[in-house]
């Protein structure tokens, strides 16, 4: 598997994050086919990278659930 260069992506913190740090994730929306996801409390660790369609399906499923 080849390495994915994430040096130019723009990270966005989850809208559910708070200023206290909490348990937050950041996503990079500006990659054409992939969605990198990382822990906002430890941004230097390796990001998880999902195919854009899989991430979209996940977000849709979470929005449609009663989980909070």
PQR file of N, CA, C, O and H, with PARSE charges and radii, in Angstrom:
ATOM      1  N   UNK A   1       0.840  -1.170   0.000 -0.4000 1.5000
ATOM      2  CA  UNK A   1       0.000   0.000   0.000 -0.0000 2.0000
ATOM      3  C   UNK A   1       0.891   1.242   0.000  0.5500 1.7000
ATOM      4  O   UNK A   1       1.870   1.301   0.745 -0.5500 1.4000
ATOM      5  N   UNK A   2       0.567   2.206  -0.809 -0.4000 1.5000
ATOM      6  CA  UNK A   2       1.373   3.413  -0.885 -0.0000 2.0000
ATOM      7  C   UNK A   2       0.922   4.423   0.171  0.5500 1.7000
ATOM      8  O   UNK A   2      -0.240   4.441   0.575 -0.5500 1.4000
ATOM      9  H   UNK A   2      -0.228   2.157  -1.414  0.4000 1.0000
ATOM     10  N   UNK A   3       1.841   5.244   0.600 -0.4000 1.5000
ATOM     11  CA  UNK A   3       1.544   6.274   1.595 -0.0000 2.0000
ATOM     12  C   UNK A   3       0.736   7.393   0.945  0.5500 1.7000
ATOM     13  O   UNK A   3       0.923   7.716  -0.228 -0.5500 1.4000
ATOM     14  H   UNK A   3       2.785   5.230   0.271  0.4000 1.0000
ATOM     15  N   UNK A   4      -0.141   7.958   1.708 -0.4000 1.5000
ATOM     16  CA  UNK A   4      -0.971   9.066   1.228 -0.0000 2.0000
ATOM     17  C   UNK A   4      -0.423  10.347   1.832  0.5500 1.7000
ATOM     18  O   UNK A   4      -0.266  10.451   3.049 -0.5500 1.4000
ATOM     19  H   UNK A   4      -0.293   7.695   2.661  0.4000 1.0000
ATOM     20  N   UNK A   5      -0.135  11.320   0.982 -0.4000 1.5000
ATOM     21  CA  UNK A   5       0.404  12.594   1.437 -0.0000 2.0000
ATOM     22  C   UNK A   5      -0.733  13.453   1.990  0.5500 1.7000
ATOM     23  O   UNK A   5      -1.603  13.902   1.243 -0.5500 1.4000
ATOM     24  H   UNK A   5      -0.263  11.236  -0.006  0.4000 1.0000
ATOM     25  N   UNK A   6      -0.718  13.675   3.297 -0.4000 1.5000
ATOM     26  CA  UNK A   6      -1.752  14.492   3.943 -0.0000 2.0000
ATOM     27  C   UNK A   6      -1.212  15.865   4.336  0.5500 1.7000
ATOM     28  O   UNK A   6      -1.854  16.592   5.095 -0.5500 1.4000
ATOM     29  H   UNK A   6      -0.012  13.310   3.904  0.4000 1.0000
ATOM     30  N   UNK A   7      -0.043  16.219   3.827 -0.4000 1.5000
ATOM     31  CA  UNK A   7       0.584  17.475   4.236 -0.0000 2.0000
ATOM     32  C   UNK A   7      -0.164  18.718   3.759  0.5500 1.7000
ATOM     33  O   UNK A   7       0.033  19.797   4.318 -0.5500 1.4000
ATOM     34  H   UNK A   7       0.478  15.629   3.211  0.4000 1.0000
ATOM     35  N   UNK A   8      -1.002  18.596   2.758 -0.4000 1.5000
ATOM     36  CA  UNK A   8      -1.697  19.773   2.238 -0.0000 2.0000
ATOM     37  C   UNK A   8      -3.192  19.790   2.548  0.5500 1.7000
ATOM     38  O   UNK A   8      -3.898  20.707   2.128 -0.5500 1.4000
ATOM     39  H   UNK A   8      -1.162  17.719   2.304  0.4000 1.0000
ATOM     40  N   UNK A   9      -3.680  18.791   3.277 -0.4000 1.5000
ATOM     41  CA  UNK A   9      -5.113  18.777   3.580 -0.0000 2.0000
ATOM     42  C   UNK A   9      -5.438  19.807   4.648  0.5500 1.7000
ATOM     43  O   UNK A   9      -4.574  20.187   5.439 -0.5500 1.4000
ATOM     44  H   UNK A   9      -3.106  18.046   3.618  0.4000 1.0000
ATOM     45  N   UNK A  10      -6.662  20.249   4.669 -0.4000 1.5000
ATOM     46  CA  UNK A  10      -7.147  21.177   5.680 -0.0000 2.0000
ATOM     47  C   UNK A  10      -8.028  20.392   6.644  0.5500 1.7000
ATOM     48  O   UNK A  10      -9.031  19.800   6.246 -0.5500 1.4000
ATOM     49  H   UNK A  10      -7.364  19.940   4.027  0.4000 1.0000
ATOM     50  N   UNK A  11      -7.641  20.394   7.911 -0.4000 1.5000
ATOM     51  CA  UNK A  11      -8.387  19.642   8.925 -0.0000 2.0000
ATOM     52  C   UNK A  11      -9.510  20.481   9.492  0.5500 1.7000
ATOM     53  O   UNK A  11      -9.369  21.687   9.691 -0.5500 1.4000
ATOM     54  H   UNK A  11      -6.826  20.875   8.234  0.4000 1.0000
ATOM     55  N   UNK A  12     -10.643  19.816   9.753 -0.4000 1.5000
ATOM     56  CA  UNK A  12     -11.816  20.476  10.331 -0.0000 2.0000
ATOM     57  C   UNK A  12     -12.249  19.663  11.536  0.5500 1.7000
ATOM     58  O   UNK A  12     -12.414  18.447  11.444 -0.5500 1.4000
ATOM     59  H   UNK A  12     -10.757  18.835   9.592  0.4000 1.0000
ATOM     60  N   UNK A  13     -12.437  20.341  12.679 -0.4000 1.5000
ATOM     61  CA  UNK A  13     -12.857  19.662  13.894 -0.0000 2.0000
ATOM     62  C   UNK A  13     -14.351  19.358  13.831  0.5500 1.7000
ATOM     63  O   UNK A  13     -15.128  20.124  13.261 -0.5500 1.4000
ATOM     64  H   UNK A  13     -12.303  21.329  12.754  0.4000 1.0000
ATOM     65  N   UNK A  14     -14.733  18.257  14.412 -0.4000 1.5000
ATOM     66  CA  UNK A  14     -16.137  17.866  14.459 -0.0000 2.0000
ATOM     67  C   UNK A  14     -16.982  18.982  15.066  0.5500 1.7000
ATOM     68  O   UNK A  14     -16.545  19.653  16.001 -0.5500 1.4000
ATOM     69  H   UNK A  14     -14.102  17.635  14.875  0.4000 1.0000
ATOM     70  N   UNK A  15     -18.180  19.181  14.542 -0.4000 1.5000
ATOM     71  CA  UNK A  15     -19.079  20.200  15.082 -0.0000 2.0000
ATOM     72  C   UNK A  15     -19.564  19.838  16.480  0.5500 1.7000
ATOM     73  O   UNK A  15     -20.107  20.692  17.181 -0.5500 1.4000
ATOM     74  H   UNK A  15     -18.534  18.636  13.783  0.4000 1.0000
ATOM     75  N   UNK A  16     -19.379  18.589  16.899 -0.4000 1.5000
ATOM     76  CA  UNK A  16     -19.768  18.165  18.239 -0.0000 2.0000
ATOM     77  C   UNK A  16     -18.650  18.362  19.250  0.5500 1.7000
ATOM     78  O   UNK A  16     -18.834  18.072  20.432 -0.5500 1.4000
ATOM     79  H   UNK A  16     -18.937  17.895  16.329  0.4000 1.0000
ATOM     80  N   UNK A  17     -17.508  18.843  18.815 -0.4000 1.5000
ATOM     81  CA  UNK A  17     -16.380  19.076  19.715 -0.0000 2.0000
ATOM     82  C   UNK A  17     -16.641  20.317  20.552  0.5500 1.7000
ATOM     83  O   UNK A  17     -17.389  21.210  20.156 -0.5500 1.4000
ATOM     84  H   UNK A  17     -17.359  19.079  17.855  0.4000 1.0000
ATOM     85  N   UNK A  18     -16.007  20.353  21.718 -0.4000 1.5000
ATOM     86  CA  UNK A  18     -16.127  21.540  22.545 -0.0000 2.0000
ATOM     87  C   UNK A  18     -14.745  22.122  22.792  0.5500 1.7000
ATOM     88  O   UNK A  18     -13.740  21.526  22.404 -0.5500 1.4000
ATOM     89  H   UNK A  18     -15.399  19.627  22.040  0.4000 1.0000
ATOM     90  N   UNK A  19     -14.692  23.264  23.426 -0.4000 1.5000
ATOM     91  CA  UNK A  19     -13.421  23.944  23.666 -0.0000 2.0000
ATOM     92  C   UNK A  19     -12.565  23.253  24.732  0.5500 1.7000
ATOM     93  O   UNK A  19     -11.372  23.537  24.835 -0.5500 1.4000
ATOM     94  H   UNK A  19     -15.508  23.747  23.741  0.4000 1.0000
ATOM     95  N   UNK A  20     -13.147  22.359  25.520 -0.4000 1.5000
ATOM     96  CA  UNK A  20     -12.424  21.678  26.597 -0.0000 2.0000
ATOM     97  C   UNK A  20     -11.561  20.535  26.083  0.5500 1.7000
ATOM     98  O   UNK A  20     -10.865  19.897  26.873 -0.5500 1.4000
ATOM     99  H   UNK A  20     -14.117  22.129  25.437  0.4000 1.0000
ATOM    100  N   UNK A  21     -11.586  20.267  24.825 -0.4000 1.5000
ATOM    101  CA  UNK A  21     -10.794  19.167  24.270 -0.0000 2.0000
ATOM    102  C   UNK A  21     -11.649  17.947  24.046  0.5500 1.7000
ATOM    103  O   UNK A  21     -11.719  17.434  22.929 -0.5500 1.4000
ATOM    104  H   UNK A  21     -12.152  20.785  24.184  0.4000 1.0000
ATOM    105  N   UNK A  22     -12.298  17.473  25.085 -0.4000 1.5000
ATOM    106  CA  UNK A  22     -13.218  16.349  24.956 -0.0000 2.0000
ATOM    107  C   UNK A  22     -12.699  15.231  24.079  0.5500 1.7000
ATOM    108  O   UNK A  22     -11.495  15.120  23.846 -0.5500 1.4000
ATOM    109  H   UNK A  22     -12.241  17.889  25.992  0.4000 1.0000
ATOM    110  N   UNK A  23     -13.579  14.430  23.608 -0.4000 1.5000
ATOM    111  CA  UNK A  23     -13.234  13.346  22.699 -0.0000 2.0000
ATOM    112  C   UNK A  23     -13.614  13.781  21.293  0.5500 1.7000
ATOM    113  O   UNK A  23     -14.760  13.630  20.869 -0.5500 1.4000
ATOM    114  H   UNK A  23     -14.557  14.520  23.797  0.4000 1.0000
ATOM    115  N   UNK A  24     -12.641  14.322  20.583 -0.4000 1.5000
ATOM    116  CA  UNK A  24     -12.917  14.963  19.305 -0.0000 2.0000
ATOM    117  C   UNK A  24     -12.161  14.297  18.168  0.5500 1.7000
ATOM    118  O   UNK A  24     -11.098  13.704  18.349 -0.5500 1.4000
ATOM    119  H   UNK A  24     -11.711  14.445  20.927  0.4000 1.0000
ATOM    120  N   UNK A  25     -12.745  14.420  17.008 -0.4000 1.5000
ATOM    121  CA  UNK A  25     -12.046  14.006  15.798 -0.0000 2.0000
ATOM    122  C   UNK A  25     -11.967  15.195  14.855  0.5500 1.7000
ATOM    123  O   UNK A  25     -12.737  16.150  14.952 -0.5500 1.4000
ATOM    124  H   UNK A  25     -13.609  14.902  16.860  0.4000 1.0000
ATOM    125  N   UNK A  26     -11.015  15.104  13.944 -0.4000 1.5000
ATOM    126  CA  UNK A  26     -10.905  16.066  12.861 -0.0000 2.0000
ATOM    127  C   UNK A  26     -10.939  15.299  11.559  0.5500 1.7000
ATOM    128  O   UNK A  26     -10.401  14.196  11.459 -0.5500 1.4000
ATOM    129  H   UNK A  26     -10.389  14.328  13.866  0.4000 1.0000
ATOM    130  N   UNK A  27     -11.574  15.887  10.567 -0.4000 1.5000
ATOM    131  CA  UNK A  27     -11.630  15.269   9.245 -0.0000 2.0000
ATOM    132  C   UNK A  27     -11.065  16.251   8.231  0.5500 1.7000
ATOM    133  O   UNK A  27     -11.079  17.463   8.446 -0.5500 1.4000
ATOM    134  H   UNK A  27     -12.011  16.783  10.649  0.4000 1.0000
ATOM    135  N   UNK A  28     -10.576  15.717   7.138 -0.4000 1.5000
ATOM    136  CA  UNK A  28     -10.094  16.545   6.031 -0.0000 2.0000
ATOM    137  C   UNK A  28     -11.043  16.312   4.860  0.5500 1.7000
ATOM    138  O   UNK A  28     -11.049  15.242   4.252 -0.5500 1.4000
ATOM    139  H   UNK A  28     -10.565  14.733   6.963  0.4000 1.0000
ATOM    140  N   UNK A  29     -11.832  17.314   4.559 -0.4000 1.5000
ATOM    141  CA  UNK A  29     -12.862  17.200   3.519 -0.0000 2.0000
ATOM    142  C   UNK A  29     -12.353  17.487   2.123  0.5500 1.7000
ATOM    143  O   UNK A  29     -13.049  17.208   1.147 -0.5500 1.4000
ATOM    144  H   UNK A  29     -11.828  18.184   5.053  0.4000 1.0000
ATOM    145  N   UNK A  30     -11.163  18.033   2.005 -0.4000 1.5000
ATOM    146  CA  UNK A  30     -10.733  18.523   0.694 -0.0000 2.0000
ATOM    147  C   UNK A  30      -9.875  17.538  -0.095  0.5500 1.7000
ATOM    148  O   UNK A  30      -9.158  17.940  -1.011 -0.5500 1.4000
ATOM    149  H   UNK A  30     -10.597  18.260   2.798  0.4000 1.0000
ATOM    150  N   UNK A  31      -9.940  16.275   0.246 -0.4000 1.5000
ATOM    151  CA  UNK A  31      -9.238  15.256  -0.538 -0.0000 2.0000
ATOM    152  C   UNK A  31     -10.266  14.654  -1.485  0.5500 1.7000
ATOM    153  O   UNK A  31     -11.378  14.361  -1.047 -0.5500 1.4000
ATOM    154  H   UNK A  31     -10.522  15.948   0.991  0.4000 1.0000
ATOM    155  N   UNK A  32      -9.952  14.459  -2.744 -0.4000 1.5000
ATOM    156  CA  UNK A  32     -10.977  14.080  -3.732 -0.0000 2.0000
ATOM    157  C   UNK A  32     -11.641  12.722  -3.545  0.5500 1.7000
ATOM    158  O   UNK A  32     -12.837  12.597  -3.806 -0.5500 1.4000
ATOM    159  H   UNK A  32      -9.049  14.697  -3.100  0.4000 1.0000
ATOM    160  N   UNK A  33     -10.914  11.704  -3.104 -0.4000 1.5000
ATOM    161  CA  UNK A  33     -11.514  10.365  -3.058 -0.0000 2.0000
ATOM    162  C   UNK A  33     -11.447   9.717  -1.687  0.5500 1.7000
ATOM    163  O   UNK A  33     -11.994   8.634  -1.480 -0.5500 1.4000
ATOM    164  H   UNK A  33      -9.942  11.806  -2.892  0.4000 1.0000
ATOM    165  N   UNK A  34     -10.774  10.379  -0.746 -0.4000 1.5000
ATOM    166  CA  UNK A  34     -10.567   9.799   0.574 -0.0000 2.0000
ATOM    167  C   UNK A  34     -10.949  10.794   1.653  0.5500 1.7000
ATOM    168  O   UNK A  34     -10.947  12.004   1.425 -0.5500 1.4000
ATOM    169  H   UNK A  34     -10.329  11.258  -0.914  0.4000 1.0000
ATOM    170  N   UNK A  35     -11.278  10.277   2.831 -0.4000 1.5000
ATOM    171  CA  UNK A  35     -11.544  11.136   3.981 -0.0000 2.0000
ATOM    172  C   UNK A  35     -10.614  10.720   5.114  0.5500 1.7000
ATOM    173  O   UNK A  35     -10.854   9.715   5.783 -0.5500 1.4000
ATOM    174  H   UNK A  35     -11.280   9.295   3.016  0.4000 1.0000
ATOM    175  N   UNK A  36      -9.553  11.493   5.329 -0.4000 1.5000
ATOM    176  CA  UNK A  36      -8.677  11.230   6.461 -0.0000 2.0000
ATOM    177  C   UNK A  36      -9.353  11.690   7.760  0.5500 1.7000
ATOM    178  O   UNK A  36     -10.014  12.729   7.790 -0.5500 1.4000
ATOM    179  H   UNK A  36      -9.358  12.309   4.786  0.4000 1.0000
ATOM    180  N   UNK A  37      -9.183  10.916   8.812 -0.4000 1.5000
ATOM    181  CA  UNK A  37      -9.768  11.213  10.120 -0.0000 2.0000
ATOM    182  C   UNK A  37      -8.657  11.061  11.156  0.5500 1.7000
ATOM    183  O   UNK A  37      -7.900  10.090  11.120 -0.5500 1.4000
ATOM    184  H   UNK A  37      -8.646  10.073   8.787  0.4000 1.0000
ATOM    185  N   UNK A  38      -8.558  12.019  12.080 -0.4000 1.5000
ATOM    186  CA  UNK A  38      -7.533  11.925  13.115 -0.0000 2.0000
ATOM    187  C   UNK A  38      -8.074  12.383  14.463  0.5500 1.7000
ATOM    188  O   UNK A  38      -9.109  13.044  14.545 -0.5500 1.4000
ATOM    189  H   UNK A  38      -9.173  12.807  12.109  0.4000 1.0000
ATOM    190  N   UNK A  39      -7.358  12.021  15.503 -0.4000 1.5000
ATOM    191  CA  UNK A  39      -7.677  12.413  16.874 -0.0000 2.0000
ATOM    192  C   UNK A  39      -7.185  13.843  17.081  0.5500 1.7000
ATOM    193  O   UNK A  39      -5.991  14.110  16.944 -0.5500 1.4000
ATOM    194  H   UNK A  39      -6.518  11.484  15.436  0.4000 1.0000
ATOM    195  N   UNK A  40      -8.083  14.755  17.406 -0.4000 1.5000
ATOM    196  CA  UNK A  40      -7.686  16.158  17.548 -0.0000 2.0000
ATOM    197  C   UNK A  40      -6.767  16.385  18.740  0.5500 1.7000
ATOM    198  O   UNK A  40      -6.038  17.376  18.777 -0.5500 1.4000
ATOM    199  H   UNK A  40      -9.053  14.537  17.518  0.4000 1.0000
ATOM    200  N   UNK A  41      -6.792  15.488  19.708 -0.4000 1.5000
ATOM    201  CA  UNK A  41      -5.921  15.635  20.868 -0.0000 2.0000
ATOM    202  C   UNK A  41      -4.508  15.146  20.583  0.5500 1.7000
ATOM    203  O   UNK A  41      -3.584  15.459  21.334 -0.5500 1.4000
ATOM    204  H   UNK A  41      -7.384  14.683  19.679  0.4000 1.0000
ATOM    205  N   UNK A  42      -4.328  14.388  19.515 -0.4000 1.5000
ATOM    206  CA  UNK A  42      -3.015  13.842  19.164 -0.0000 2.0000
ATOM    207  C   UNK A  42      -2.857  13.881  17.637  0.5500 1.7000
ATOM    208  O   UNK A  42      -2.797  12.834  16.993 -0.5500 1.4000
ATOM    209  H   UNK A  42      -5.078  14.134  18.905  0.4000 1.0000
ATOM    210  N   UNK A  43      -2.792  15.079  17.065 -0.4000 1.5000
ATOM    211  CA  UNK A  43      -2.810  15.224  15.602 -0.0000 2.0000
ATOM    212  C   UNK A  43      -1.577  14.684  14.882  0.5500 1.7000
ATOM    213  O   UNK A  43      -1.586  14.556  13.658 -0.5500 1.4000
ATOM    214  H   UNK A  43      -2.842  15.930  17.588  0.4000 1.0000
ATOM    215  N   UNK A  44      -0.531  14.369  15.616 -0.4000 1.5000
ATOM    216  CA  UNK A  44       0.678  13.868  14.963 -0.0000 2.0000
ATOM    217  C   UNK A  44       0.658  12.355  14.770  0.5500 1.7000
ATOM    218  O   UNK A  44       1.525  11.809  14.087 -0.5500 1.4000
ATOM    219  H   UNK A  44      -0.524  14.473  16.611  0.4000 1.0000
ATOM    220  N   UNK A  45      -0.304  11.683  15.351 -0.4000 1.5000
ATOM    221  CA  UNK A  45      -0.434  10.245  15.123 -0.0000 2.0000
ATOM    222  C   UNK A  45      -0.965  10.009  13.717  0.5500 1.7000
ATOM    223  O   UNK A  45      -1.472  10.924  13.068 -0.5500 1.4000
ATOM    224  H   UNK A  45      -1.008  12.126  15.905  0.4000 1.0000
ATOM    225  N   UNK A  46      -0.845   8.808  13.274 -0.4000 1.5000
ATOM    226  CA  UNK A  46      -1.315   8.452  11.937 -0.0000 2.0000
ATOM    227  C   UNK A  46      -2.830   8.612  11.843  0.5500 1.7000
ATOM    228  O   UNK A  46      -3.567   8.203  12.741 -0.5500 1.4000
ATOM    229  H   UNK A  46      -0.433   8.066  13.801  0.4000 1.0000
ATOM    230  N   UNK A  47      -3.279   9.205  10.755 -0.4000 1.5000
ATOM    231  CA  UNK A  47      -4.715   9.368  10.510 -0.0000 2.0000
ATOM    232  C   UNK A  47      -5.283   8.069   9.943  0.5500 1.7000
ATOM    233  O   UNK A  47      -4.589   7.318   9.258 -0.5500 1.4000
ATOM    234  H   UNK A  47      -2.681   9.537  10.025  0.4000 1.0000
ATOM    235  N   UNK A  48      -6.536   7.822  10.236 -0.4000 1.5000
ATOM    236  CA  UNK A  48      -7.262   6.745   9.573 -0.0000 2.0000
ATOM    237  C   UNK A  48      -7.792   7.322   8.267  0.5500 1.7000
ATOM    238  O   UNK A  48      -8.231   8.471   8.231 -0.5500 1.4000
ATOM    239  H   UNK A  48      -7.100   8.431  10.793  0.4000 1.0000
ATOM    240  N   UNK A  49      -7.754   6.548   7.213 -0.4000 1.5000
ATOM    241  CA  UNK A  49      -8.185   7.048   5.903 -0.0000 2.0000
ATOM    242  C   UNK A  49      -9.274   6.127   5.362  0.5500 1.7000
ATOM    243  O   UNK A  49      -9.078   4.919   5.233 -0.5500 1.4000
ATOM    244  H   UNK A  49      -7.397   5.614   7.243  0.4000 1.0000
ATOM    245  N   UNK A  50     -10.418   6.718   5.050 -0.4000 1.5000
ATOM    246  CA  UNK A  50     -11.572   5.969   4.554 -0.0000 2.0000
ATOM    247  C   UNK A  50     -11.894   6.389   3.122  0.5500 1.7000
ATOM    248  O   UNK A  50     -11.692   7.547   2.757 -0.5500 1.4000
ATOM    249  H   UNK A  50     -10.577   7.700   5.155  0.4000 1.0000
ATOM    250  N   UNK A  51     -12.389   5.464   2.315 -0.4000 1.5000
ATOM    251  CA  UNK A  51     -12.905   5.873   1.006 -0.0000 2.0000
ATOM    252  C   UNK A  51     -14.058   6.873   1.230  0.5500 1.7000
ATOM    253  O   UNK A  51     -14.849   6.714   2.160 -0.5500 1.4000
ATOM    254  H   UNK A  51     -12.553   4.523   2.611  0.4000 1.0000
ATOM    255  N   UNK A  52     -14.142   7.879   0.389 -0.4000 1.5000
ATOM    256  CA  UNK A  52     -15.154   8.927   0.569 -0.0000 2.0000
ATOM    257  C   UNK A  52     -16.573   8.359   0.636  0.5500 1.7000
ATOM    258  O   UNK A  52     -17.379   8.819   1.444 -0.5500 1.4000
ATOM    259  H   UNK A  52     -13.499   8.008  -0.366  0.4000 1.0000
ATOM    260  N   UNK A  53     -16.885   7.379  -0.191 -0.4000 1.5000
ATOM    261  CA  UNK A  53     -18.232   6.793  -0.185 -0.0000 2.0000
ATOM    262  C   UNK A  53     -18.523   6.082   1.133  0.5500 1.7000
ATOM    263  O   UNK A  53     -19.643   6.159   1.639 -0.5500 1.4000
ATOM    264  H   UNK A  53     -16.229   7.006  -0.848  0.4000 1.0000
ATOM    265  N   UNK A  54     -17.541   5.398   1.691 -0.4000 1.5000
ATOM    266  CA  UNK A  54     -17.733   4.705   2.967 -0.0000 2.0000
ATOM    267  C   UNK A  54     -17.944   5.712   4.093  0.5500 1.7000
ATOM    268  O   UNK A  54     -18.804   5.508   4.950 -0.5500 1.4000
ATOM    269  H   UNK A  54     -16.632   5.336   1.280  0.4000 1.0000
ATOM    270  N   UNK A  55     -17.172   6.794   4.103 -0.4000 1.5000
ATOM    271  CA  UNK A  55     -17.340   7.813   5.137 -0.0000 2.0000
ATOM    272  C   UNK A  55     -18.717   8.471   5.022  0.5500 1.7000
ATOM    273  O   UNK A  55     -19.376   8.714   6.034 -0.5500 1.4000
ATOM    274  H   UNK A  55     -16.474   6.960   3.407  0.4000 1.0000
ATOM    275  N   UNK A  56     -19.145   8.753   3.813 -0.4000 1.5000
ATOM    276  CA  UNK A  56     -20.463   9.350   3.600 -0.0000 2.0000
ATOM    277  C   UNK A  56     -21.572   8.434   4.111  0.5500 1.7000
ATOM    278  O   UNK A  56     -22.517   8.900   4.747 -0.5500 1.4000
ATOM    279  H   UNK A  56     -18.610   8.555   2.992  0.4000 1.0000
ATOM    280  N   UNK A  57     -21.464   7.140   3.839 -0.4000 1.5000
ATOM    281  CA  UNK A  57     -22.461   6.181   4.317 -0.0000 2.0000
ATOM    282  C   UNK A  57     -22.464   6.126   5.841  0.5500 1.7000
ATOM    283  O   UNK A  57     -23.528   6.058   6.456 -0.5500 1.4000
ATOM    284  H   UNK A  57     -20.696   6.761   3.322  0.4000 1.0000
ATOM    285  N   UNK A  58     -21.284   6.156   6.453 -0.4000 1.5000
ATOM    286  CA  UNK A  58     -21.186   6.155   7.913 -0.0000 2.0000
ATOM    287  C   UNK A  58     -21.872   7.380   8.507  0.5500 1.7000
ATOM    288  O   UNK A  58     -22.683   7.255   9.424 -0.5500 1.4000
ATOM    289  H   UNK A  58     -20.419   6.212   5.954  0.4000 1.0000
ATOM    290  N   UNK A  59     -21.547   8.571   7.984 -0.4000 1.5000
ATOM    291  CA  UNK A  59     -22.129   9.814   8.501 -0.0000 2.0000
ATOM    292  C   UNK A  59     -23.647   9.808   8.324  0.5500 1.7000
ATOM    293  O   UNK A  59     -24.375  10.221   9.227 -0.5500 1.4000
ATOM    294  H   UNK A  59     -20.889   8.673   7.239  0.4000 1.0000
ATOM    295  N   UNK A  60     -24.123   9.353   7.191 -0.4000 1.5000
ATOM    296  CA  UNK A  60     -25.567   9.270   6.949 -0.0000 2.0000
ATOM    297  C   UNK A  60     -26.234   8.339   7.956  0.5500 1.7000
ATOM    298  O   UNK A  60     -27.298   8.657   8.487 -0.5500 1.4000
ATOM    299  H   UNK A  60     -23.533   9.017   6.457  0.4000 1.0000
ATOM    300  N   UNK A  61     -25.620   7.203   8.218 -0.4000 1.5000
ATOM    301  CA  UNK A  61     -26.179   6.245   9.179 -0.0000 2.0000
ATOM    302  C   UNK A  61     -26.204   6.821  10.589  0.5500 1.7000
ATOM    303  O   UNK A  61     -27.181   6.635  11.315 -0.5500 1.4000
ATOM    304  H   UNK A  61     -24.755   6.945   7.787  0.4000 1.0000
ATOM    305  N   UNK A  62     -25.150   7.512  10.981 -0.4000 1.5000
ATOM    306  CA  UNK A  62     -25.113   8.102  12.317 -0.0000 2.0000
ATOM    307  C   UNK A  62     -26.154   9.204  12.440  0.5500 1.7000
ATOM    308  O   UNK A  62     -26.828   9.301  13.466 -0.5500 1.4000
ATOM    309  H   UNK A  62     -24.356   7.663  10.391  0.4000 1.0000
ATOM    310  N   UNK A  63     -26.296  10.030  11.423 -0.4000 1.5000
ATOM    311  CA  UNK A  63     -27.301  11.096  11.461 -0.0000 2.0000
ATOM    312  C   UNK A  63     -28.707  10.534  11.561  0.5500 1.7000
ATOM    313  O   UNK A  63     -29.580  11.145  12.177 -0.5500 1.4000
ATOM    314  H   UNK A  63     -25.748   9.951  10.590  0.4000 1.0000
ATOM    315  N   UNK A  64     -28.930   9.369  10.955 -0.4000 1.5000
ATOM    316  CA  UNK A  64     -30.259   8.768  10.971 -0.0000 2.0000
ATOM    317  C   UNK A  64     -30.555   7.954  12.217  0.5500 1.7000
ATOM    318  O   UNK A  64     -31.680   7.484  12.389 -0.5500 1.4000
ATOM    319  H   UNK A  64     -28.220   8.873  10.455  0.4000 1.0000
ATOM    320  N   UNK A  65     -29.578   7.778  13.086 -0.4000 1.5000
ATOM    321  CA  UNK A  65     -29.795   6.982  14.297 -0.0000 2.0000
ATOM    322  C   UNK A  65     -30.187   7.875  15.457  0.5500 1.7000
ATOM    323  O   UNK A  65     -30.150   9.101  15.350 -0.5500 1.4000
ATOM    324  H   UNK A  65     -28.664   8.160  12.946  0.4000 1.0000
ATOM    325  N   UNK A  66     -30.559   7.262  16.556 -0.4000 1.5000
ATOM    326  CA  UNK A  66     -30.882   7.998  17.771 -0.0000 2.0000
ATOM    327  C   UNK A  66     -29.692   8.090  18.701  0.5500 1.7000
ATOM    328  O   UNK A  66     -29.826   8.533  19.842 -0.5500 1.4000
ATOM    329  H   UNK A  66     -30.588   6.266  16.643  0.4000 1.0000
ATOM    330  N   UNK A  67     -28.525   7.675  18.225 -0.4000 1.5000
ATOM    331  CA  UNK A  67     -27.320   7.684  19.050 -0.0000 2.0000
ATOM    332  C   UNK A  67     -26.821   9.121  19.222  0.5500 1.7000
ATOM    333  O   UNK A  67     -26.807   9.907  18.274 -0.5500 1.4000
ATOM    334  H   UNK A  67     -28.416   7.316  17.298  0.4000 1.0000
ATOM    335  N   UNK A  68     -26.425   9.434  20.410 -0.4000 1.5000
ATOM    336  CA  UNK A  68     -25.854  10.773  20.695 -0.0000 2.0000
ATOM    337  C   UNK A  68     -24.747  10.629  21.691  0.5500 1.7000
ATOM    338  O   UNK A  68     -24.129  11.622  22.074 -0.5500 1.4000
ATOM    339  H   UNK A  68     -26.436   8.796  21.180  0.4000 1.0000
TER
END
